[in-house]
């Protein structure tokens, strides 16, 4: 069934239907265009959302990026960002394949429809013109027939009239014959025009217009087919991104399953483990026997872990708790502002980075040397002198990086010794039984040290020493001192002697234990009492001992310190890299040499 046969008389209907089809095509194109705008806006909002919640700092500078929870969240954000990219791809495909293509096709269909209807109207106009000519010939034939009949009647009347002359009768007869001839010609013309019109009309209805209608039918069917394909492109654009979207959703699921609470707990430990030893037990302070309390067995002012504590009018104890508010620290190049464990890790990281940079510079230097050799062998490839600045710069970078590597290696070795020392101290303190109360009888070493410092304890404290101590307080962050010595040194002077130092040969010598300690200055604290952090009042000297000049384990003086009328000569020994702190306390092992 076709339009030319079944709808031969529905020209206006076909005109309205084809116009409706093109309007539908344009409406669909407009719909898809707005759909692409929605997709683009959706993708843009998703990307803005992802950007809002992505970490602002790089992963290497963000400690939170090491947690699996944060990594999973970032992975989900990346998957959402990829999902937004797929929505943008859908919008792009719809815009190119549907909007642009169908808009162009719609313009072509409109031109074709216009041409077909112009052809149909032209054929219809020709048929109407033929019908008008037929009507004109018909009216002329009718008029000529009436005139011929009238002329024949006039001639017959004159012929019967006896009063009419012969000339009048002949004239009337000629006139009737002429009119009759004209009527016959009009008849022939009318017949010819009628035959022509019938032929044109048959051609119009049976050939010309059916062909035009069939062309319109073909055009409309092609338009409908293309529109259906456009409908399919809408779903195809979605189906093309379904696998990628499925991978995005699968990636979100994998990220959700990647959350590892145990690992996050381990990461938190690795990030914030300080390496400090736990504080020791607080010793019993017996105030019931103030007059009989010996300097060696009193724990006033000094915890058992060896940390000195300020005691005086209007002053409180040094904070023992790690949960207080931290003062803002100054970042140093060797990361000494960090706890020992974190310092070691940061130094290890910096050392690895410098080593990689050094290897890169070395490789670059080798490559430049090879290129220079090639230039020297084949001068046409380049000038060897042009590589000299680059080689010099590379050598300079290598020397600089070597110095930095050595510097970080020294700092790292120092930090590792601190970590190992703190670990040993923590283990020994954990295994050590609690100290007896202060009222318990002191051991012989304490008595000995107390006897050595008796004169100092009997001296009344001066006003200056009570009101203005030499230093304000110890740093709350320094590490615990180890309990096991790494070596010994010899004190050749009597420490209780407040006079000028005697010659080395006078008096018995004392053997003192040495502990590894990194200090850059001498800390001196003078309060009422005798020397030693284990006594109630104390004098304490910390000295940074430089390494010996030779590799032998000879005993050499390391520093002389005079403070408050007490002259000390501190001696040290150890490996060339050892730095030590000497504690002059009554609980050190003393033996004559």
Secondary structure, 3 states (H helix, E strand, C coil): CCHHHHCCCCHHHHHHHHHHHHHHHHHHHHHHHHHHHHHHHHHHHHHHHHHHHCCCCCHHHCHHHHCHHHHHHHHHHHHHHHHHHHHHHHHHHHHHHHHHHHHHHHHHHHHHHHHHHHHHHHHHHHHHHHHHHHHHHHHHHHHHHHHHHHHHHHHHHHHHCCCCCHHHHHHHHHHHHHHHHHHHHHHHHHHHHHHHHHHHHHHHHHHHHHHHHHHHHHHHHHHHHHHHHHHHHHHHHHHHHHHHHHHHHHHHHHHHHCCCHHHHHHHHHHHHCCCCCCCCCCCCCCCCCCCCCCCCCCCCCECCCCCECCCCCCCCCCCCCCCCCCCCCCCCCCCCCCCHHHHHHHHHHHHHHHHHHHHHHHHHHHHHHHHHHHHHHCHHHCCHHHHHHHHHHHHHHHHHHHHHHHHHHHHHHHHHHHHHHHHHHHHHHHHCCCCCCCCCCCCHHHHHHHHHCHHHHHCCCCHHHHHCCCCCCCCCCCCCCCCCCCEEEEECCCCCCCCCCCCCCCCCCEEEEEEECCCCCCCEEECCCCCCCCCCCCEEECCCCCCCCCCCCCCEEEEEEEECCEEEEEEECCCCCCCEECCCCCCCCCCEC
